[in-house]
Amino acid sequence: MTKNRKTAACLAILIGGTGAHKFYMGNWKMGSIYLLFGITGIPELIGIYEGITYLRESDEKFQERLII
């Protein structure tokens, strides 16, 4: 299943604290952890970092990250 790298990056940068990008990519376990710890502010920072990482990597490398 293919997912759009730019969509995941936007979700991570804008609402990364909710784990939306992890849910979008099919990683429900990490998405739930982001959601639980969202009140601390740490997932927001990690989400911004991950969003930038998604934008910098190739589509092929991004597709390898997806949980099927």
C-alpha positions in Angstrom: 0.0 0.0 0.0 1.5 3.4 -1.0 1.1 6.5 1.1 2.0 10.0 0.2 5.3 11.2 1.8 4.2 14.9 1.7 0.9 14.1 3.4 2.7 12.3 6.2 5.2 15.2 6.5 2.4 17.7 6.8 0.6 15.7 9.4 3.8 15.3 11.4 4.7 18.9 11.3 1.2 20.4 11.9 -0.4 17.9 14.3 2.4 15.5 15.2 1.6 15.5 18.9 -1.6 13.5 18.2 0.3 10.8 16.3 -1.7 11.5 13.1 1.3 10.8 10.9 1.9 7.4 12.6 -1.7 6.4 12.3 -1.6 7.5 8.6 1.4 5.3 8.0 -0.3 2.3 9.7 1.8 2.3 12.9 -1.1 2.2 15.4 1.1 1.3 18.4 3.4 4.4 18.0 0.4 6.6 17.1 -1.2 5.6 20.4 2.0 6.4 22.3 2.2 9.8 20.7 -1.4 10.4 21.6 -0.9 9.4 25.2 2.2 11.5 25.7 0.9 14.4 23.7 0.3 16.5 26.8 4.0 16.6 27.6 4.9 18.4 24.3 7.6 15.9 23.4 5.6 14.3 20.6 5.2 17.7 19.0 8.9 18.2 18.8 9.5 14.7 17.5 6.8 15.2 15.0 8.4 18.3 13.6 11.7 16.4 13.3 10.1 13.4 11.6 8.2 15.7 9.2 11.4 17.3 8.1 13.0 13.9 7.8 10.1 12.7 5.6 10.5 15.7 3.3 14.2 15.1 2.9 14.1 11.4 2.1 13.2 9.7 -1.2 9.8 8.2 -1.9 11.4 4.7 -2.0 12.9 5.1 1.4 9.7 6.5 2.8 7.7 3.5 1.4 10.1 1.2 3.3 8.9 2.8 6.6 5.3 1.9 6.1 3.6 -0.8 8.2 1.6 -3.2 6.0 
